[in-house]
Amino acid sequence: MVTVLGYQGGWFAKKQIDPVDSMFLNASGATTSHPSEEGPLTRLDDYDRRGYSPQASIARRVAWYVVHALFFDSCLLPVSAPKVWLLRAFGARMGRRIVIKPRVRIKYPWLLSVGDFAWIGEGSWIDNLAKVTIGAHACVSQDAYLLTGNHDYRDLRFGLITAPIQLEDGAWVGARAIVCPGVTLKRMSVLTAGSILTATTEEYGIYRGNPAALVKRRSLRGERI
């Protein structure tokens, strides 16, 4: 038996409990339930990514890894134009006057399409195991995460699941927000800072929370005629 200090009837008091139970004490001094018997365990040593292809040779991926480390996931190249040129050279479809800030991470440029005048903010991560399309005048803010890959939690082999992401024209992903696989941000919709989007939005909708939900409609001032 071991002695612990518990709170009882308005006073702290000592009580005796079994040593095994002491491993399952909660903050109030009460014991929690014992863990259940062991069930099946995921087998990461048998990880299943069958059917997935990065759509590039090993040499191309290694070359991109080096270029990416030097010029994208760094502060060595603060201007956008050379980075746009490099992305095109690796197969990305890039529009005009795109802004790419420092420390941007892009998994595979050959699975990326970015429209005219789009902004990609500092520290953002385009994790494009599947196609990512960013429309014209769309904005991906600082530290936002576009996530195209996931794992099947029901699968003992932790199978890989991928689905594309699309940001339509004028869409805005706020700072540190996450867009999940298979989701489309419709034209001019907004995902607010820190939110997690798991379903396709409506046009001009503003979405907030986890999971993100529609909170109001986006209205604009200063419309150009």
Backbone hydrogen bonds, N-H to C=O, Kabsch-Sander energy under -0.5 kcal/mol:
donor,donor_aa,acceptor,acceptor_aa,energy
2,V,17,I,-2.5
4,V,15,K,-2.2
6,G,4,V,-0.6
6,G,13,A,-3.1
7,Y,28,S,-0.8
8,Q,6,G,-0.6
8,Q,11,W,-3.4
11,W,8,Q,-1.7
13,A,6,G,-3.2
15,K,4,V,-2.0
17,I,2,V,-2.3
22,S,18,D,-1.3
23,M,20,V,-1.5
24,F,21,D,-2.1
25,L,22,S,-0.8
26,N,30,A,-2.9
29,G,26,N,-1.7
32,T,24,F,-3.0
43,R,156,L,-3.5
44,L,42,T,-0.8
46,D,43,R,-1.6
47,Y,44,L,-1.2
48,D,157,R,-2.1
49,R,47,Y,-0.7
52,Y,49,R,-1.9
61,R,57,S,-2.1
62,V,58,I,-2.5
63,A,59,A,-2.4
64,W,60,R,-2.2
65,Y,61,R,-2.2
66,V,62,V,-1.9
67,V,63,A,-2.3
68,H,64,W,-3.2
69,A,65,Y,-2.1
70,L,66,V,-2.0
71,F,67,V,-2.7
72,F,68,H,-1.9
73,D,68,H,-2.7
74,S,72,F,-1.6
83,K,80,S,-0.6
84,V,80,S,-2.3
85,W,81,A,-2.2
86,L,82,P,-2.3
87,L,83,K,-2.4
88,R,84,V,-2.2
89,A,85,W,-2.2
90,F,86,L,-1.3
91,G,88,R,-1.9
92,A,87,L,-2.7
93,R,112,L,-2.2
94,M,92,A,-0.7
95,G,114,V,-1.5
99,V,118,A,-2.6
100,I,98,I,-0.5
101,K,120,I,-2.5
103,R,72,F,-0.9
103,R,74,S,-1.9
104,V,72,F,-1.3
105,R,124,S,-2.6
107,K,126,I,-2.4
111,L,108,Y,-1.8
112,L,109,P,-1.7
113,S,132,V,-2.1
114,V,93,R,-3.1
115,G,134,I,-2.6
117,F,96,R,-3.2
118,A,115,G,-1.4
119,W,138,A,-2.4
120,I,99,V,-2.4
121,G,140,V,-3.9
123,G,102,P,-1.2
124,S,121,G,-1.8
125,W,144,A,-2.8
126,I,105,R,-3.4
127,D,125,W,-1.0
127,D,146,L,-2.1
128,N,126,I,-1.7
129,L,127,D,-1.6
132,V,111,L,-2.4
133,T,165,I,-2.2
134,I,113,S,-3.3
135,G,133,T,-0.5
135,G,167,L,-2.8
137,H,116,D,-2.3
138,A,135,G,-1.5
139,C,171,A,-2.6
140,V,119,W,-2.3
141,S,139,C,-0.6
141,S,173,V,-2.7
143,D,122,E,-1.4
144,A,141,S,-1.8
145,Y,177,A,-2.6
146,L,125,W,-2.8
147,L,145,Y,-0.8
147,L,179,V,-2.8
148,T,127,D,-1.5
148,T,146,L,-0.7
150,N,161,I,-2.8
152,D,159,G,-2.4
153,Y,151,H,-0.9
155,D,152,D,-1.7
156,L,154,R,-0.5
158,F,155,D,-2.1
160,L,48,D,-2.0
161,I,150,N,-2.9
163,A,148,T,-2.0
165,I,131,K,-2.0
166,Q,183,V,-1.9
167,L,133,T,-3.4
168,E,166,Q,-0.6
168,E,185,L,-2.9
170,G,136,A,-2.0
171,A,168,E,-2.2
172,W,189,S,-2.2
173,V,139,C,-2.9
174,G,172,W,-0.6
174,G,191,L,-3.1
176,R,142,Q,-2.0
177,A,174,G,-1.8
178,I,195,S,-2.7
179,V,145,Y,-2.7
180,C,178,I,-0.5
180,C,197,L,-2.4
182,G,163,A,-0.5
182,G,164,P,-1.0
183,V,180,C,-1.2
185,L,166,Q,-2.6
186,K,184,T,-0.8
188,M,169,D,-1.7
189,S,186,K,-2.3
190,V,205,G,-2.8
191,L,172,W,-2.7
192,T,190,V,-0.6
192,T,207,Y,-2.8
194,G,175,A,-1.7
195,S,192,T,-1.9
196,I,209,G,-2.2
197,L,178,I,-3.0
198,T,196,I,-0.6
201,T,184,T,-2.0
204,Y,187,R,-1.9
205,G,202,E,-1.7
206,I,216,K,-2.6
207,Y,190,V,-3.0
207,Y,205,G,-0.5
208,R,213,A,-2.2
210,N,211,P,-0.5
212,A,196,I,-3.1
213,A,208,R,-2.2
215,V,206,I,-3.1
216,K,206,I,-1.1
218,R,204,Y,-3.9
219,S,217,R,-0.6
